[in-house]
Amino acid sequence: MRPLLTEVQLLENYLKGTLPEDQQLDVEIRLLWDQDVQQKLANQQLAYKTLRLFGRRQLRAELEAIHVRLFG
Amino acid sequence: MSTQRLSMDAALLIDRERTLERIYAKTYPMVRHYVKENRGTDEDAKDIFQEALITYYEKVVYDKLTLTSSVSTYLMGICKNLWRQELGKRARKIGLMDAPVDEVGEEVAVDDEQPTATLMAFVEQLGETCRSILVNFYYFGHRLEQIAEQRGYRSVRSATVQKFKCLERLRKAVSHLSVDQFKL
């Protein structure tokens, strides 16, 4: 994978807490001084939040359709 | 694969539409009955039932919930709670009719709409492939194996790479917004 993708994956695993202990610590230390990584992490969290809102909206629309089909 | 023998929670992730429809057909009439017995309308019943279903779905995906009781019992419990809260809210509203409007609270509610719409537009702009991979994986709890199969990827690895490419695009898109706008 391209380095950028590896980094996206690294941050995802960091957030999930599934990295090996030394790597988890590496990321934590980088976050202390590297503003670029801090920003990327914040953006990634916003991306997850966005997907959750989007998915919830889609699910709500699906439920509406079911409602109309069954009880409309 | 038949979903008949799977637990409801597992079936939900594999065959969402049919599973939700089964749950809906069985449980909604009970919720409607309860709400209407307790000063509510059909519309109220529909709203809280759908909210309860969304809560249940998210618990299955994000918290790996596995029910030991029946789905109907579980949903009925959530609905009763939600309806009690709603009745409380309505009672307070009537009591506060003559009180001054809570201006701060109003402002927050209005401000919230615009950023949300912007965020939704970012997902729309990703195009069908990325949108469906990301939403299916992160929200609907599909496994990468399932996504690879649906989209005809040769391997789970290709699906993984694609998923991270799409996530990177979304991350880049949202980076144009100031993060402080959102209290997330």
Interface residues (C-beta under 8 A of the other chain):
Chain A: M1 L4 L5 V8 Q9 E12 Q39 K40 A42 N43 Q44 Q45 L46 A47 Y48 K49 T50 L51 R52 L53 F54 G55 R56 R57 Q58 L59 R60 E62 L63 E64 I66 H67 R69 L70 F71
Chain B: R16 E17 L20 E21 Y24 A25 Y28 K46 Q50 L53 I54 Y57 E58 T116 L119 M120 F122 V123 L134 V135 Y138 Y139 F140 V161 F164 K165 L167 E168 L170 R171 K172 V174 S175 L177 V179 F182 L184
